[in-house]
Each structure stands twice: as structure tokens, then as C-alpha cells.
Amino acid sequence: MTSYANLPAPSPEQGLNRYLQEIRKFPLLEPEEEYMLAKAWVDHQDPQAAHRLVTSHLRLAAKIAMGYRGYGLPQAEVISEANVGLMQAVKRFDPEKGFRLATYAMWWIRAAIQEYILRSWSLVKLGTTSAQKKLFFNLRKAKSKIGALEEGDLRPENVAQIARDLSVTEDEVIAMNRRMSGGDASLNAQIGSADGDSAAQWQDWLEDEDANQAEAYAEADELQTRRAMLVAAMDVLNERERDILMQRRLRDEPVTLEDLSTQYDVSRERIRQIEVRAFEKLQGRMRVLAREKGMVIPA
């Protein structure tokens, strides 16, 4: 895999704007070029192909990282973690599945950032289950949605509504709100050495003219919509099709055809046929749902 040391590295000393200018020098890839580079990596482990795939998507990683500014962490470190997630996505990307790398990489980038934030937030000790992570990253949005922006404890009716919306207990909502309400760093708190050139303040990271926040939020909303559509589209599959498709295409480490053929007592070729048919049915249903919402699902 391409070496992380060979990538531009954001840092407080360098300045965020300078880093963003650097990564713009890497051209975006056309679909055909991206496919050929991905095939070169998958088939031949070509490090130059992997490097081009990574560098052409550094802007995507930076844009996603900009959406995680409210957690009191240096933006340079958040971007670095986003780049780690991007590299993992390139390493695991399969160009034969019909999706662009950017669509696949968004999941890995967000996962890397969120894990970093959870590790770094010393006040949050309970963000271990998927429901608790969801609560941590969605509590501010949930409070804003119901107009519960006041400081201090939430009103009981607000606690109950947020718990229902995010599928967690009311005690978890109360505990997380207290941790997060007390955990915001001062905008004047320093980053780095207090007596060196690297010293900066949190507020230095709050404005970046290069980041299109409206576009970032629109992409996040579309991603959530597509996830919900995928869950809904799964209903078109029977139990065996759904299980085989998930084990073959939706796991970090896909189950082999041989293992599934043993599990279902059929040939490997039969498992492959079921997988292909299930994927085609799922794509067809996704396109129907997309048209209903005025969206386009790539072929």
C-alpha cells in the first residue's frame, strides 16, 4: 500500500490553507482512469496506482474532516485520521462492484474520524456500542431539531424524545448531554507549544474559506438517504439471498464462496449465481426508490 509518509501532511505549523492548496494539485480521476488504477492495485499491487487513487481523493477526505470541527480536536489531526481511512478504503476497494471509489471511501473516512474522536475525547468514557456512538455524534443535531439548545440538563420530554429518535436509553441521553455540555474547549485554548511558533488557538481553525460546508452537509444528507434506501431495498431479497449478499459484499472481510457453499450445501457456482442475482435485484430496487426521491443511482 502507498506509504502514508509520501502524502502531504497537514500541521499547525504548515497552516491548513496551505495544505488545502497542496492537495488541489492532484487531479481528479475520470471513471475509466479510476477503474484502471484500481484494477492495477487489486491485480498487481501497483504502489503507484494506489498512490494516485489516494492523492486524487485527499480533497474528499479533507472536506469530510471539516464537518467534525465541534469536538475540540486539532483539525490537522482530524484530517490525518481521515487520510488513514481513505488509505484503508483504497486498500479494500473492488472496482468490479460498480461503485466509484468516493462513494465507498466516505464510509471508511467517517469511521476513521469518529474512532479517533472517541479515543481522544477524555470526557466520553462510554462511547463503545454502536448506539452510544450514534448518540455521541448525533446529540447536537437532535437537540437542535427540537429546539433544546439551552445549557444544562434537558427537560424530561426532550430526553424522552431524543432517546426514542436515537434508540438509546434516557439515562444515556442525560449522561452524554452532561459530558458534552461540560466538554467544549474554550475558543482561546492553545494548540501545541505555548512558547513556540506552533502555538495556535482553537478559533484559528474555525473558518476556512476553501471548505464548502453547505456542500458537505448536502453530501452527508444524501449519504444518509442512500443508507436508508439500501435497508429498504433489502426487502426485495429472500432470507438466503440477503445473507449471501451481506456476507459476500457488505462485510469488511468477505466470506469465501467455498465457505458459503459448505454452509448452504450447494456448489460454489450456485452461491456465485445467487450473489449476482441478489445484487441485480438490489440494484433494481434501489433505482426505483431513487427515482421516487429524484435521485440517480449509478449503473
SULRANOR-V904610 format. One record per residue. PSI is psi in radians with two decimals (999 if undefined). OMEGA is omega in radians with two decimals (none if undefined). D_CENTER is the distance of its C-alpha to the mean C-alpha in whole Angstrom. Layout:
# SULRANOR-V904610
psi = {PSI;PSI}
omega = {OMEGA;OMEGA}
d_center = {D_CENTER;D_CENTER}
This chain:
# SULRANOR-V904610
psi = {2.62;2.45;2.34;-0.48;-0.37;-0.05;2.65;2.40;2.09;2.52;2.69;-0.60;-0.72;-0.67;2.36;-0.75;-0.67;-0.72;-0.79;-0.61;-0.68;-0.80;-0.28;-0.26;-0.33;2.14;2.60;2.75;2.45;2.72;-0.76;-0.71;-0.73;-0.74;-0.80;-0.69;-0.73;-0.69;-0.69;-0.62;-0.82;-0.78;-0.58;0.04;0.75;1.93;-0.54;-0.66;-0.77;-0.72;-0.73;-0.65;-0.74;-0.92;-0.55;-0.20;0.19;-0.56;-0.65;-0.79;-0.74;-0.71;-0.76;-0.72;-0.56;-0.41;-0.03;0.87;-0.27;0.38;0.25;0.63;2.56;2.27;-0.57;-0.70;-0.64;-0.75;-0.71;-0.74;-0.65;-0.69;-0.62;-0.78;-0.69;-0.76;-0.65;-0.67;-0.78;-0.71;-0.61;-0.05;2.34;1.87;-0.23;-0.14;-0.06;0.12;2.66;2.69;-0.67;-0.73;-0.75;-0.73;-0.51;-0.68;-0.79;-0.69;-0.85;-0.70;-0.74;-0.74;-0.81;-0.70;-0.69;-0.77;-0.76;-0.66;-0.61;-0.43;1.71;-0.40;-0.32;1.86;-0.14;0.16;1.15;-0.65;2.84;-0.63;-0.69;-0.65;-0.72;-0.71;-0.78;-0.79;-0.09;-0.02;-0.77;-0.77;-0.73;-0.71;-0.72;-0.67;-0.63;0.14;0.42;1.18;0.04;2.71;2.84;-2.91;2.60;2.69;2.62;-0.69;-0.56;-0.69;-0.80;-0.73;-0.76;-0.71;-0.71;-0.79;-0.63;0.05;0.82;3.04;2.79;-0.61;-0.67;-0.67;-0.81;-0.82;-0.77;-0.70;-0.70;-0.71;-0.77;-0.58;-0.53;0.00;0.04;2.26;2.63;2.49;-0.32;0.05;2.50;2.57;2.37;-2.84;2.38;-0.34;0.22;3.07;-0.30;-0.12;2.33;2.97;2.74;-0.68;-0.35;-0.35;-0.02;-0.32;2.28;1.91;-0.31;-0.27;2.14;1.62;-0.64;-0.72;-0.69;-0.77;-0.67;-0.72;-0.68;-0.72;-0.71;-0.66;-0.74;-0.70;-0.76;-0.64;-0.78;-0.67;-0.69;-0.77;-0.78;-0.68;-0.43;-0.37;-0.31;-0.22;2.59;3.08;-0.75;-0.77;-0.76;-0.76;-0.79;-0.76;-0.76;-0.71;-0.49;-0.58;-0.25;0.21;2.64;-0.71;1.67;2.48;2.48;2.72;-0.67;-0.78;-0.71;-0.59;-0.63;-0.73;-0.71;0.00;0.78;3.03;2.82;-0.66;-0.64;-0.70;-0.75;-0.73;-0.75;-0.73;-0.83;-0.79;-0.72;-0.71;-0.71;-0.73;-0.72;-0.77;-0.75;-0.77;-0.66;-0.69;-0.68;-0.84;-0.65;-0.75;-0.64;-0.47;0.10;0.45;2.94;2.24;2.17;2.57;999}
omega = {3.13;-3.07;3.10;-3.14;-3.12;-3.11;2.99;-3.07;3.09;3.11;3.08;-3.14;-3.09;-3.08;-3.06;-3.12;3.13;3.10;-3.14;3.07;-3.14;-3.03;3.05;3.13;-3.13;-3.07;3.01;-3.06;2.97;-3.09;-3.11;3.14;3.11;-3.14;-3.12;3.11;3.13;3.09;3.12;3.10;-3.10;-3.03;-3.01;-3.12;-3.11;-3.08;3.12;3.08;3.12;-3.13;3.12;3.09;-3.14;-3.03;3.13;-3.13;3.12;3.11;3.09;3.14;-3.14;-3.13;3.12;-3.14;3.13;3.13;-3.11;-3.06;-2.98;-3.04;3.02;3.14;3.14;-3.10;3.12;-3.13;3.11;3.11;3.11;3.10;3.08;3.13;3.07;3.09;3.10;-3.14;3.08;3.13;3.12;-3.13;-3.03;-3.03;3.09;-3.07;-3.10;-3.09;2.99;-3.14;3.04;-3.13;-3.11;3.14;-3.14;-3.03;-3.11;-3.13;-3.12;-3.14;3.14;3.14;-3.14;3.13;-3.08;3.09;3.10;-3.14;-3.14;3.10;-2.99;-3.08;-3.06;-3.11;-3.10;-3.09;-2.99;-3.09;-3.06;3.14;-3.13;3.13;3.14;3.06;3.11;3.12;-3.12;-3.04;-3.11;-3.06;-3.14;3.13;-3.13;3.11;3.13;-3.09;-3.11;3.08;-3.12;-3.03;-3.12;3.11;3.09;-3.07;3.08;3.04;-3.08;-3.12;3.09;3.08;-3.11;-3.12;3.13;3.12;3.11;-3.07;-3.05;3.07;3.04;3.13;3.11;3.10;3.12;3.10;-3.13;-3.09;-3.12;3.13;3.12;3.12;-3.09;3.11;-3.13;-3.00;-3.13;-3.14;3.06;3.11;3.14;3.10;-3.04;3.00;3.08;-3.06;-3.13;-3.08;-3.13;-3.13;-3.09;-3.11;3.09;3.12;3.13;-3.07;3.11;-3.07;-2.96;-3.11;3.10;-3.06;-3.09;-3.07;3.10;-3.06;3.13;3.12;-3.14;3.12;3.12;3.12;3.13;3.12;3.13;3.12;3.10;3.12;3.14;3.10;3.12;3.09;3.13;3.12;-3.14;-3.10;3.14;-3.12;3.14;-3.10;3.00;-3.01;-3.12;3.12;-3.12;-3.11;-3.13;-3.14;-3.13;-3.13;-3.10;-2.96;-3.06;3.07;3.11;3.09;-3.07;3.07;-3.10;3.07;-3.12;-3.14;3.14;3.10;3.07;-3.12;-3.08;3.08;3.04;-3.12;3.08;3.12;3.11;3.09;3.13;3.13;3.13;3.12;-3.12;-3.13;3.14;3.13;3.11;3.09;-3.14;3.11;3.13;3.13;3.10;3.14;3.10;3.13;-3.14;3.12;3.12;-3.13;3.14;3.14;3.11;3.05;-3.10;3.14;none}
d_center = {20;20;21;19;22;23;20;21;20;19;22;24;27;26;24;21;23;24;21;20;23;23;20;21;24;22;22;20;21;22;21;24;24;20;22;24;22;20;23;25;22;22;26;27;25;25;24;25;23;20;20;21;17;15;18;17;13;14;14;11;9;12;11;8;9;12;11;11;15;16;16;19;18;19;16;17;16;12;12;14;11;9;11;12;8;9;13;12;10;14;16;15;14;17;19;21;19;19;16;15;13;11;10;9;7;4;3;5;4;2;5;7;8;8;10;12;13;14;16;18;18;22;23;20;22;21;17;17;17;14;16;17;13;13;16;15;12;14;18;18;17;19;22;22;22;25;27;27;26;29;29;30;30;29;32;32;31;28;27;28;26;23;23;24;21;18;21;22;25;27;27;24;23;26;25;22;23;26;24;22;25;26;24;23;24;27;26;29;28;28;26;27;31;33;36;34;33;29;30;28;27;24;25;25;21;21;22;21;23;21;17;17;16;17;15;12;13;14;11;9;12;13;9;11;14;13;12;15;17;16;17;20;21;21;25;26;26;29;28;28;26;23;24;24;21;19;21;21;18;15;15;14;18;20;23;26;28;31;30;29;32;34;32;33;36;36;36;33;34;34;30;29;31;29;26;26;28;25;23;25;26;22;22;25;24;21;23;25;23;21;25;25;23;24;20;21;19;20;22}
